[in-house]
Amino acid sequence: MFEYVSKSEFINRFLKHEERNRNFSYEGLVVLFEYLENWEEETGEKIEFDMVGICCDYVEYDSIEDYVREYDVKVQKKNYKTKDEYNQAVIEHIQDNTKYIPIPDTERFIIMFY
């Protein structure tokens, strides 16, 4: 049994949920909805709306530094001349291990747990 959820309904359900309203920013929810919708179009498979499942499968980070701290990523800063080079190396590390979904015009991003 599948339920179609529009972008605004997807966002509103998260934002109004007592326990899940802090899992993603508004911008993160927009990007995540678009990512999931594109995945459906590319694969031809429908995704069932499951808020708990989405929160288990995806997580939003405020910055590369937050991700590095949480996962103790071993990308040596001294090998890079600029912060942008270092951040790009971490993003490549993330992409080697999971899905990386950037949130435009911010430092935030979403990753997918496998």
Stockholm file with secondary structure:
# STOCKHOLM 1.0

chainA/1-114         MFEYVSKSEFINRFLKHEERNRNFSYEGLVVLFEYLENWEEETGEKIEFDMVGICCDYVEYDSIEDYVREYDVKVQKKNYKTKDEYNQAVIEHIQDNTKYIPIPDTERFIIMFY
#=GR chainA/1-114 SS CCCCCCHHHHHHHHHHCTTTTTSSCHHHHHHHHHHHHHHHHHHCCCCCCCHHHHHHHEEEESCHHHHHHHHTCCCCGGGCSSHHHHHHHHHHHHHHHSCEEECTTSSCEEEECC
#=GC SS_cons         CCCCCCHHHHHHHHHHCTTTTTSSCHHHHHHHHHHHHHHHHHHCCCCCCCHHHHHHHEEEESCHHHHHHHHTCCCCGGGCSSHHHHHHHHHHHHHHHSCEEECTTSSCEEEECC
//
